[in-house]
Amino acid sequence: MSELAKTFILTITCPDTFGIVASVTSFLADEGAFVTKLEQFGDPASKRFFMRVKFEAGRALRTDAEFTEKFGLVADKFSMRWQLHDFHRKPKVLLMVSKFGHCLNDILHRVASNNLHIEIPAVVSNHEDMRGIVEWYGIPYYHLPVTKETKADQEQKLVNLISEHNADLVGLARYMQVLSTDLCKELDGRCINIHHSFLPSFKGAKPYHQAHARGVKLIGATAHYVTADLDEGPIIYQAVENVDHSMTADDMVEIGRDIESVVFSRAIQMHCEHRVFRSDNKTVVFRR
């Protein structure tokens, strides 16, 4: 914990029981901390409790070791899994992209406009198409073309880049390669993907054209954590848009890309603001 850092996010998961909130807030108050926001949820199905607390450190709790030692007594009492995050630190998000640049461009603009408080240390792609726009923003661009023969080697290079750049999260901004099972396990809880919400109805090429042919009235997008089960990881955020018979397939593609961009950026933001809690194959998300 930096001596200059004042604001923190405390995230907690534990079995749901009586007295958790009182114990946590009393501890912070006794240590001179000032709680500015508290969000909580007790899941009646899993019997798990989830909590996110934003607080000003105040006069005490000046080091990681001190906080861990003192809060450990509370955490042990309730069998908590907890993390303390520096509110002002910008998480590092390594982005991956193929040939469709809408999600990537949206994220780059949001970061450059200070509307998304993350750092992008690098962009990785299996194509060269997005190099110009990425390097215009002054971000390193790594071209790792993937074939059946090179997939394992390229994924190891990717792992090395993630480590080299100290990336906290990997964002698949329409990266059109299936990650190996080993890589999915390596990135468990640290990789977010975006896809259209037609799955599993319209798989394969041109899903919006397939949907148009079926006369759908609602299209959307889903952002989720990546797991070895393709496109079936815990969902973080979704959005939809009404469409009708007057729209062409190309109209749907354009609308769909707008939705994908918004959903992807919001999922990245929610994760980086420590609002997302894994709960088996679901998530608990504290929205703003």
C-alpha positions as CSV (number, residue, x, y, z in Angstrom):
1,M,0.0,0.0,0.0
2,S,1.6,3.3,-1.1
3,E,2.1,6.0,1.5
4,L,0.4,8.4,-0.9
5,A,-2.6,6.2,-1.6
6,K,-5.7,7.1,0.3
7,T,-8.7,5.4,-1.3
8,F,-9.2,1.7,-1.5
9,I,-11.6,-1.0,-2.6
10,L,-12.1,-4.0,-0.3
11,T,-13.8,-7.0,-1.9
12,I,-15.1,-9.9,0.2
13,T,-16.8,-13.2,-0.4
14,C,-17.7,-15.7,2.4
15,P,-20.5,-17.9,3.6
16,D,-23.6,-15.8,4.4
17,T,-24.2,-15.3,8.0
18,F,-25.2,-12.7,10.6
19,G,-22.9,-9.8,11.5
20,I,-20.6,-9.5,8.5
21,V,-21.4,-5.9,7.5
22,A,-21.3,-4.7,11.2
23,S,-18.0,-6.4,11.8
24,V,-16.4,-5.0,8.6
25,T,-17.7,-1.4,9.0
26,S,-16.9,-1.4,12.7
27,F,-13.3,-2.5,12.0
28,L,-12.9,0.3,9.4
29,A,-14.4,2.9,11.7
30,D,-12.2,1.8,14.6
31,E,-9.1,2.2,12.3
32,G,-10.1,5.7,11.3
33,A,-11.3,4.8,7.8
34,F,-14.3,6.6,6.2
35,V,-16.6,4.4,4.1
36,T,-17.8,6.2,1.0
37,K,-19.7,3.4,-0.7
38,L,-20.8,-0.1,0.4
39,E,-22.5,-2.7,-1.8
40,Q,-23.6,-6.1,-0.6
41,F,-25.5,-9.2,-1.7
42,G,-26.4,-12.4,0.0
43,D,-27.3,-15.1,-2.5
44,P,-30.1,-17.3,-1.1
45,A,-29.2,-20.1,-3.6
46,S,-25.5,-20.5,-2.9
47,K,-25.6,-19.1,0.7
48,R,-22.7,-17.0,-0.2
49,F,-22.2,-13.3,0.7
50,F,-20.5,-10.7,-1.6
51,M,-19.4,-7.3,-0.5
52,R,-17.6,-4.3,-2.1
53,V,-16.5,-1.4,0.1
54,K,-14.9,1.8,-1.0
55,F,-13.2,3.7,1.8
56,E,-10.7,6.5,2.7
57,A,-7.9,5.1,4.7
58,G,-7.8,7.9,7.2
59,R,-5.2,8.0,10.0
60,A,-4.4,4.3,10.0
61,L,-4.0,1.2,7.8
62,R,-0.9,2.7,6.2
63,T,0.7,-0.5,4.8
64,D,-0.4,-3.8,3.3
65,A,1.1,-5.7,6.2
66,E,-0.7,-3.7,8.8
67,F,-4.0,-4.0,7.1
68,T,-3.6,-7.8,6.6
69,E,-2.6,-8.3,10.2
70,K,-5.5,-6.3,11.7
71,F,-8.2,-7.3,9.2
72,G,-7.1,-10.9,9.4
73,L,-9.0,-11.3,12.7
74,V,-12.3,-10.3,11.1
75,A,-11.6,-12.3,7.9
76,D,-10.8,-15.5,9.8
77,K,-13.9,-15.2,11.9
78,F,-16.1,-15.3,8.8
79,S,-13.9,-17.5,6.5
80,M,-13.5,-14.6,4.1
81,R,-11.7,-14.5,0.8
82,W,-10.8,-10.9,0.4
83,Q,-8.7,-8.5,-1.6
84,L,-7.6,-4.9,-1.1
85,H,-7.2,-2.7,-4.2
86,D,-5.7,0.7,-4.6
87,F,-8.5,2.8,-6.1
88,H,-6.2,5.1,-8.0
89,R,-4.2,2.4,-9.7
90,K,-5.0,1.8,-13.4
91,P,-5.2,-1.9,-14.2
92,K,-3.3,-3.0,-17.2
93,V,-5.4,-4.6,-19.9
94,L,-3.7,-6.3,-22.8
95,L,-6.1,-6.3,-25.8
96,M,-6.3,-8.9,-28.6
97,V,-8.0,-8.3,-32.0
98,S,-8.2,-9.9,-35.4
99,K,-9.7,-7.9,-38.4
100,F,-12.8,-6.3,-36.9
101,G,-11.7,-3.1,-35.1
102,H,-14.9,-1.7,-33.6
103,C,-14.4,-2.9,-30.1
104,L,-10.7,-2.1,-30.1
105,N,-11.3,1.4,-31.5
106,D,-14.0,2.1,-28.9
107,I,-11.7,1.0,-26.0
108,L,-8.7,3.0,-27.4
109,H,-10.9,6.2,-27.6
110,R,-12.4,5.8,-24.2
111,V,-8.9,5.4,-22.6
112,A,-7.5,8.3,-24.5
113,S,-10.5,10.4,-23.4
114,N,-10.0,9.4,-19.8
115,N,-13.4,7.8,-19.7
116,L,-12.1,4.4,-19.0
117,H,-9.4,4.3,-16.3
118,I,-7.2,1.5,-17.5
119,E,-3.8,1.3,-19.1
120,I,-3.3,-0.6,-22.4
121,P,0.3,-1.8,-22.4
122,A,0.0,-3.8,-25.7
123,V,-2.2,-5.1,-28.4
124,V,-1.8,-8.5,-29.9
125,S,-3.2,-9.7,-33.2
126,N,-3.1,-12.6,-35.6
127,H,-3.3,-10.0,-38.4
128,E,-1.6,-6.7,-39.4
129,D,-4.8,-4.8,-40.1
130,M,-5.0,-2.8,-36.8
131,R,-1.3,-1.9,-36.5
132,G,-1.8,1.6,-37.8
133,I,-4.5,2.7,-35.5
134,V,-2.9,1.1,-32.4
135,E,0.6,2.6,-33.1
136,W,-1.1,6.0,-33.7
137,Y,-2.1,5.8,-30.0
138,G,1.6,5.0,-29.1
139,I,0.8,1.4,-28.0
140,P,3.1,-1.5,-28.9
141,Y,1.5,-3.9,-31.5
142,Y,2.5,-7.5,-31.7
143,H,1.7,-9.6,-34.7
144,L,1.3,-13.3,-33.8
145,P,-0.1,-15.1,-36.8
146,V,-1.8,-18.4,-35.9
147,T,-1.9,-21.7,-37.8
148,K,-2.5,-25.2,-36.6
149,E,1.2,-25.8,-36.6
150,T,2.2,-22.6,-34.8
151,K,-0.7,-22.2,-32.3
152,A,1.2,-23.7,-29.3
153,D,4.3,-21.5,-29.9
154,Q,2.3,-18.4,-30.5
155,E,0.2,-18.9,-27.3
156,Q,3.4,-19.3,-25.3
157,K,4.7,-16.0,-26.8
158,L,1.3,-14.5,-25.8
159,V,1.8,-15.7,-22.2
160,N,5.3,-14.2,-22.2
161,L,3.9,-10.9,-23.4
162,I,1.3,-10.9,-20.7
163,S,4.0,-11.5,-18.1
164,E,6.4,-9.0,-19.6
165,H,3.8,-6.2,-19.6
166,N,2.4,-7.2,-16.1
167,A,-1.1,-7.3,-17.6
168,D,-3.9,-7.7,-15.1
169,L,-6.5,-8.6,-17.7
170,V,-6.7,-9.8,-21.3
171,G,-9.6,-8.5,-23.4
172,L,-10.6,-10.3,-26.6
173,A,-11.8,-7.4,-28.7
174,R,-13.2,-9.6,-31.5
175,Y,-10.2,-11.9,-31.5
176,M,-11.3,-14.6,-33.8
177,Q,-9.1,-17.5,-32.6
178,V,-10.2,-20.2,-30.1
179,L,-7.8,-20.3,-27.2
180,S,-6.5,-23.6,-26.1
181,T,-7.7,-25.3,-23.0
182,D,-4.4,-24.8,-21.3
183,L,-4.4,-21.1,-22.1
184,C,-8.0,-20.7,-20.9
185,K,-6.9,-22.3,-17.6
186,E,-3.8,-20.0,-17.4
187,L,-6.1,-16.9,-17.8
188,D,-8.9,-18.1,-15.6
189,G,-10.8,-15.1,-14.3
190,R,-8.4,-12.8,-16.2
191,C,-9.7,-12.9,-19.7
192,I,-12.9,-11.3,-21.1
193,N,-14.5,-12.1,-24.5
194,I,-17.3,-10.4,-26.4
195,H,-19.8,-12.1,-28.8
196,H,-23.2,-11.6,-30.3
197,S,-26.1,-12.8,-28.1
198,F,-27.5,-15.1,-30.8
199,L,-25.4,-18.0,-29.5
200,P,-26.1,-20.8,-29.7
201,S,-28.8,-20.1,-32.3
202,F,-26.6,-18.6,-35.0
203,K,-23.1,-20.0,-34.9
204,G,-20.4,-19.7,-37.5
205,A,-20.0,-17.1,-40.2
206,K,-22.3,-14.1,-40.6
207,P,-24.5,-14.5,-37.6
208,Y,-26.4,-11.2,-38.2
209,H,-27.2,-12.3,-41.8
210,Q,-28.5,-15.6,-40.4
211,A,-30.6,-13.7,-37.9
212,H,-31.9,-11.4,-40.6
213,A,-33.0,-14.4,-42.6
214,R,-35.0,-15.7,-39.6
215,G,-36.7,-12.4,-39.0
216,V,-35.5,-11.8,-35.4
217,K,-36.8,-8.8,-33.6
218,L,-34.1,-8.5,-31.0
219,I,-30.3,-8.5,-31.3
220,G,-27.6,-8.1,-28.7
221,A,-24.2,-8.8,-27.3
222,T,-22.7,-10.7,-24.3
223,A,-19.4,-10.1,-22.5
224,H,-18.2,-13.1,-20.4
225,Y,-15.1,-14.6,-18.8
226,V,-13.3,-17.0,-21.0
227,T,-13.3,-20.7,-20.1
228,A,-12.4,-23.9,-21.8
229,D,-16.2,-24.3,-22.7
230,L,-16.4,-22.1,-25.8
231,D,-18.6,-19.0,-25.2
232,E,-20.1,-20.4,-22.1
233,G,-18.1,-18.7,-19.4
234,P,-19.7,-16.6,-16.6
235,I,-21.6,-13.6,-18.0
236,I,-20.5,-10.1,-16.9
237,Y,-22.7,-7.8,-19.0
238,Q,-25.3,-7.9,-21.8
239,A,-27.3,-5.5,-23.9
240,V,-30.0,-5.7,-26.6
241,E,-31.6,-3.6,-29.3
242,N,-34.9,-3.9,-31.0
243,V,-34.9,-4.5,-34.8
244,D,-37.6,-4.9,-37.3
245,H,-38.5,-6.0,-40.8
246,S,-37.4,-2.8,-42.4
247,M,-33.8,-3.3,-41.5
248,T,-31.3,-5.0,-43.8
249,A,-28.7,-7.6,-42.7
250,D,-26.1,-4.8,-43.0
251,D,-28.2,-2.6,-40.8
252,M,-28.2,-5.4,-38.2
253,V,-24.4,-5.8,-38.5
254,E,-23.9,-2.1,-37.8
255,I,-26.3,-2.1,-34.8
256,G,-24.7,-5.2,-33.5
257,R,-21.2,-3.8,-33.7
258,D,-22.3,-0.7,-31.7
259,I,-23.8,-3.0,-29.0
260,E,-20.7,-5.2,-28.9
261,S,-18.5,-2.1,-28.4
262,V,-20.5,-0.8,-25.5
263,V,-20.9,-4.2,-23.8
264,F,-17.2,-5.0,-24.1
265,S,-16.1,-1.7,-22.6
266,R,-18.5,-1.8,-19.8
267,A,-17.5,-5.4,-18.9
268,I,-13.8,-4.3,-18.9
269,Q,-14.7,-1.3,-16.7
270,M,-16.8,-3.4,-14.2
271,H,-13.9,-5.9,-13.9
272,C,-11.3,-3.2,-13.4
273,E,-13.4,-1.4,-10.8
274,H,-13.6,-4.7,-8.9
275,R,-17.4,-4.9,-9.3
276,V,-17.5,-8.5,-10.6
277,F,-17.5,-11.5,-8.3
278,R,-17.4,-15.1,-9.6
279,S,-20.0,-17.4,-8.2
280,D,-19.6,-20.9,-9.8
281,N,-20.6,-20.3,-13.5
282,K,-22.4,-17.0,-12.8
283,T,-21.3,-13.6,-11.6
284,V,-22.5,-11.1,-9.0
285,V,-22.0,-7.6,-10.5
286,F,-22.4,-4.4,-8.5
287,R,-23.3,-1.8,-11.1
288,R,-22.8,1.9,-10.6
